[in-house]
Amino acid sequence: QVQLVESGGGLVQPGGSLRLSCAASGSSFSLYTMGWYRQAPGKQRELVAAIPSRGSTNYAGSVKGRFTISRDNAKRTVYLQMNSLKPEDTAVYYCNAELLDKLYWGQGTQVTVSS
């Protein structure tokens, strides 16, 4: 069983930055593919970025060049650095952990980009 707790959301002006964190409990964190998803009101949840245990990161086209996903296996934490934020980035951001048939979600953290 893995529990995920997100933090770091909030209100930021357009062009600003935020860093989201997702702390995981449980074992074998380093084996999981970790991802950040987001869901805006009235829209489906979408993948923002993912980082596997090994290999290349993956980004949605809308955030490529602005967002960076990283992980610290020793701290069992995954991060999402968000720069040059836009109003359309406003959403609830969810952390996700996936390994074979196991899939876990965090409770989400609100990010609002507004002047």
N, C-alpha and C positions, 0 to 999 in steps of 0.2 A: 504494500500500500504506500502511495506517495501523496503527501499533502503539499499544496503549493499556495504560497501567500505572496500576493503582489503588493507593492508599495511604490510611492513616488509620483502618483498622479496629482492633478491639480489644475488650476486655472493659469493660463499663460497667454501672453499677447502674441499676435502673429509675428513670425520671425524669431520667436524665442526658442528656448531649449528646455527639455526635461529629460531626466533619466529614470526609467522604470527599473525596478528590481523584482525578482521572483525568487524567494527562498524556498527550497525543497527539503522535506523531511524524508526519511526512509533511506534505504540502501541502493547501491548501484546507480547513483545519479549520473556518473560519467558515461554510462551506457545508453542513456536516454537521448533521443532527439528532442530538443527543447524548442518551443515555438512561442511566438507572440501573435495573437489574433486580436481583431477589434470588431466591434459591432456598434454601428451608429443607429439612432432611432429610425425605425421603419426599414432597415436594411438587414441583409444577411450577414452573419459573421464571416469575416474574411481573414485569410492569412496575411500577416504583415511581414514576418521574417522567421526563419528557422535556422537552427544550428545543430548539426548532427554530432554524434560522439566523435566521429572523424570525418573529414571531408569539407566540402565547401558550404558556405552559408547560402541562403536563398532569400530573396527579397521580392516583395510585390513591386511592380513597376512604378506605382505611385509614390513609393518611399525611397526607391533606390537613389543613393547619393546623399540622402538626408538622414536616414536612420542607420544605426549600426547595432547589430546583435553580437553579444559576446557572452562567455561563460567562464566561471571560476569553479572548477570541479572540487577544489579543496574546500571552498565555502558552500558548495552545493547551491550556487546562485547563478541565475542567468539575468542579463541586463539588456535593456533596449535604450540606447542613446538616441534621442530624437532632437534634431536640429532643424532650423528653418521651418518651424511649424506653421501650418496653414489652418484656416478655419475648418477645412474639410477633413482634417485629422481628428476632429472632435469625435469621440466615441468612448465606449467602455473597452478597455484593453485587458485581455485575458492571457494568462500564461498557460502553457500546455506542455505535457510530458508524454512522450510516446515511445513504446518499446514492444515490438512484436504485436501481441493482441491486447496490450495494456495501454490505456489512455486515461490521463488525468487532467483535470482543469482546476484552475484557481477560481477565486470568487470575483475577480475583476477589479479594476481601478479606473476611475473616471478621469479622462483627459479632456479638458475644454480649452479650445483656442479661440479667444475672443478679445477684442479691444474694448 
